[in-house]
Amino acid sequence: MGYSFEWVDLPEPAATARSRYQTHLDLGELCQPCTDKYHSLRAAYHFHLNIAGMAFCRNRMRRTGMTYQATPQPFPDWPFDDIDDWRSDQSRRNAYNQAERAASAQTVAGMVGIPEFKLTSNGPWLVGTREIEQALTLYQASSPSLHAELEGDDLWVTWLDWLRQTVNHGGFTVG
């Protein structure tokens, strides 16, 4: 299992490529040229961790208070009879996609940072700018000695840099 992260707001032409790729995916089609183009254009805005790398980063985030424990609310039930039903009604498909996106962006009122459940599965999760800013503020508030210990590792420094970049691009998705 791996974790795939991507900026929410991609610059052009990567944003258009993602939209085309997503349209094909929604319809259950594999368009290899669209897939290849999207994967190529998103590379600069994409980050990948294997299960061990994510556990490593998640542990450090927990140690510095960047995450919190919570139980995710369920995603919407699939309201379609089959793939033909899904393909036949764009407005229902849009409503379902909107409900799923809202569920993927969920947070817990009164909590600060990133809910850890968004970093324990490969989603779909949406980690918003506010969550990331809060997490980075909590990191900055942790002790200098802990910073020195953790920042001796290249993966941790790379992860922090990734988080900082995503603040200016709408956050990131976990897939």
N, C-alpha and C positions, 0 to 999 in steps of 0.2 A: 504494500500500500504506500502511496505517496501523496504528498500535498502539493497542489498546484495553486499558486496565488497570482492574481492579476489586478492591475489598476482598474478601478471602476470606470474612470474617465480616461479613455484612450485617445491619443491624438489621431488626426487623420494621417494616412489612410487606414490605420489599424482599426479605428472605430467602425468604419464602413465594412471592412473585411469581417470583423466580429459579427456585425449585424447580418451579413449575408450567410455566414457560417451558422449562426443561431437560427435563421429562418429555415435553412435546410434541415438542421437538427430537429427543430420543432415539428417538421413534417415527416420525420422518420427517414429522411433521405441522406445518403452519403455522397456529397459532391466533393470528390477528391481535389479538384483545382481550388475550390473555395477553402477547403480545409487546409491545404498546403499554404495558400496565400495568407490566411489568418495566422497560422502557427509561425510563419516566417516574420510577419509584420509585428506580432505581439511580443516577440522574443525580448526586446529591450524593456518591456513593461511587465515581465513575467518572472516569477521566482518559484523554484521548486525545492522541496525538501523531502527526503525519504522519511520513513516512520521514526527512525532513530534521531535524525536531525531535528524533526519537529518536537520530539520528546525532550531533547536537549534544550531547545529554545523555550519551550513551554515551562520547563523546570526553572529556568533562569527568570522568566517572566513572573512566575509564581513567587520566587525568592525576593523579587524586588517590588512585589505588590501590583504588578501591571495587569494581572488577571484576577477574576473572582469566580468562585464556585456558584453554579446555578443549574437548574434543570431546565432544558429548553421546552418551550411550548410546542405542541405538535404542528406539523405542516398540514395544509388543507388536504382533505380526502380527495382522491381522484374521482371527478364527477362524470367521467366519460365511460361509455359502454365498451368501447374498443378503439383502435387506432383510426378506423374510418369515422367514428363519431368525433374524435379529436380533430381530424382533418376537415370535417364538414362545417364547422362553426367557428369562424375567426373571433367573433365577439366573446363566446364562452371561453375560447382558448386564451384570449387576452385577459379576461377576468381571472382565470385560473393562474396565469403567469404573474399577474399583479398580486394575487393573494400569496403565491409562493414566494415572491420577492419580499413582501412584507414580513412573512415568517422568517425568511433568511436574514433579515436585518434586525430581528428582535434583540432587545436588551432587557435588563431588569431595572425597574424604576428604583432610584435611590442608590444604585450601585455605581461604582466608578471604575473605569478601565474596560477591558475586553472580557466578556464572559468566556470562561475557559472552554465551554462546550463548542465554541466556534473553532477551536484549535485542536479538537480531539477526533474529528471526523473530516472527511473531505467533502462536506457540505451537501447541498449548496449553502454557503454562508456569505453574508455581506458584513464586513467590518467597516463601519463608517468612520469618517474623519474625527468626529467627536470622541469616539471610543479610543482611537489611536492617540489623539492629543492627550487625553486623560492618562493613558498608559505611559506615554513618554514623560509626562509631568511626574507621575509616580516614580518612574525610573530615576529621573533627575533628583528626586527627593530622597532616594535611598543613599546609603552611606558611601563616601568616597572610597573607603577600603573595599566595599563590595564592588563598586565600579572597577577598581583596579584589578580585582580578582577576575571578574567576568570579562572585562575587555582585553584580557590576555589571550582570548580565543578568537580566531579569525571568523568562525561561523557566527558567533554572537555579534561581533562588530558588523558583519555583513547584514545580519537580520535587523539590527538597529537602524542601519542605513536604509534598508528597504522600507521599514516602518516610517522613517522620516520622509522618504520620497512620496509615499502613498498619501500623506496628509494633504499634499497639494494636488492630488488627482482623484478626489472623491472617496478615498479609502481603497479597500481591496476586496476581491472575492476569494473565497476558498472553495476549491473544487477538486 
